[in-house]
């Protein structure tokens, strides 16, 4: 997997925030097998109990992926809450597309 430093991801996220007001994603520290300052892009969801993060491209897959971590409890939403979740996921999609465009092609 190509290494992206936390500083690079934060810079890209700052650029994304200029394009999409209200973006709530953040970069958190990630252990890196390279021994460097790695980062992980996390998209907090107010309307779900799962954690969502964006996984960078790998050797066999050139696309960024939105990853949903498993959850122990069910999520039961009202129609209004589901609309909120859809909006949050749309933001994750937009960020995924943005990060794919920022990443060099293999």
Buried (B, 14 or more C-beta within 10 A) or exposed (E): EEEBBBEBBBEBBEEBBEEEEEBBBBBEEBEBEEEEBBBBBBBEBEBBEEBBBBBBBEEEEEEBEBBEEEEEEEEEEEEEBBEBBEEBBEBBEBBBEBBBEBBEEE
